[in-house]
Amino acid sequence: MKTIIRNATIVNEGRKFAGSVVIEDEFIQQVIEGDDSSQFYDLEIDATGLYLFPGVIDDHVHFRQPGLTHKADIASESRTAAAGGVTSYMDMPNTIPPTTSLEFLEEKFQLGAANSRVNYSFYFGATNDNVDIIPRLDPHRVPGVKVFMGSSTGNMLVDREESLRRIFETSPLLLMAHCEDTGIIEANIRAFKKRYKGQNDFPVRYHSRIRNVEACYKSSSLAVQLAKETGARLHIAHISTAKELELFEAKPIEEKQITAEAVIAHLMFSTEDYDTMETRIKCNPSIKTPEDRAALREALNNGLIDVVATDHAPHLESEKKGGALKAASGMPMIQFSLVSMLEMSDLDVLPIERIPTLMAHNPAKLFRIEKRGFIRPGYYADLTLVDPHGNWQVKEGRYYTKCGWTPMDERTFRWRVRRTIVNGITAYSDGIVVDGVRGNELRFHA
C-alpha cells in the first residue's frame, strides 16, 4: 500500500520545512520538500495546517503488567501512548513478578506482542542476586538494564556495593539508573517524625525535603563515578535538580558514555504547584524548586539533557490519597508529553526543532534502535501529525489511561495530536484509537 501525507510542516533533524512524505507499506519511501502530485497513491492524507513529527520514543514508562493491572496494562497504556503521538516505548521491570529473570522477561515480550498498540521493548531489572544473568541478555532485543539505586522499589533495590560494581563491570547493555540515596531519605523521614512527634505522614509539600537535592546528587554522582571507573554506558533517569547537571557534559550524544534523561513532570511542575495539585504531582524523584525546573529547561537546549521521557506511572486516585509518605508516587503522563513540550516551545523554553531531537532522534541513537526515530527514507513510518490550533481542555476531551485521571485534567492545550501512524498504519485519528493495530518489537544494534 502506498500513502502520501501532503502539505505538512515537517519538523525533523533540526529543520522545519513544508513538504510531503511517501509511505510504502511499513516504511518511509520518500521525503519531498513541497508536493508531488504526479504519482498515484492508495491513500492521500491532507496535512494542510498540521505539523509532522517523527513518532515519540518514550524510554521510560511503567505499564504495570503483570501483577498491577487494576491500574494499568499494556493494552490500555499503549492506547494512551498512541493518542499522545508516542509510537514506541520501553517499559520498566518493577511489576509483579518483577522482570528479573529470563523467563519473566520473555513473558513480558509475549504480553507486548499480544496487546501493544505501538512498538515496545522491556528492560531487565538488576538485583543484588541476578548479576550473573545480565551478560546473557540479548542486546538485539533488550534496551538496557534498570538499576534502582534508591528506595521504594521493593526487592529491586541494589544496595550491596559489590553487586553494584559487578553490574557496572559486566553489563553488555546500557545501564539506566534511578538515583536517590536511601540512607539520606530514611534519615530525613526520621527527622520529620521526630519533629512532628511520631506522625506517620506529612503534607505532600514536604516530599521534596525528604527526597531532597542531596539524596539525588549523592546517588547520581556515585553512578557517574562507577561508570567512569568501569567504562559502563550509563543513562541516569529523571534528573530533577540543577546540581546534578554538573555531572554531565554538553556535547553530541554520539560522543557520550554518560547521558541524562528529564521527564515531563519535572519540566512542567515545581514545588509551588503542591498547594493546588497536591499528591497528583507526587513522584520519585520529587518535584523540585522553580530554580531547579528552570535549570532543567535550560539544559534541554545546551546538551546536558539528552532525552525527554515521561516516567508514565499510573495509580488509582484512591492510591494517591495521603501525604508525603503514604500517597503513591507517580502520575500518568504519556498522552501529554509531546503537546507539553510544544507548549513549552510556545513559551520560548526551546525551539520547536529541538523537540524531535530530545524525544525521537536521541532515544533512537542512545539505544541504537534499528530504523526508527527519524523521518528518513528506509525507516519505519512512525509519525505523528499535530494541530497547532487544536485548543482543547483535557477534562472535556478523551484520555485513555486505565487509572482514569491525570494531573493535566484542568489544563487547556493549544496543540493537539490529530493522527499517529505506527509502522505505516494509522493507530490513532482524531479521538479514535484504531482497533486491531499492533506495534512491533523494537530491535537494537548490538
PyMOL commands that set and color helices and strands:
alter all, ss='L'
color gray80, all
select helices_A, chain A and resi 74-83+102-115+131-136+154-156+161-170+182-195+204-210+213-230+243-247+253-255+264-268+271-281+290-302+317-320+334-346+354-366+394-396
alter helices_A, ss='H'
color red, helices_A
select strands_A, chain A and resi 2-12+15-24+27-33+43-46+51-54+56-61+86-91+119-122+124-125+145-149+175-179+234-236+258-263+307-309+383-387+392-393+412-413+416-422+425-429+432-433
alter strands_A, ss='S'
color yellow, strands_A
deselect
rebuild
show_as cartoon
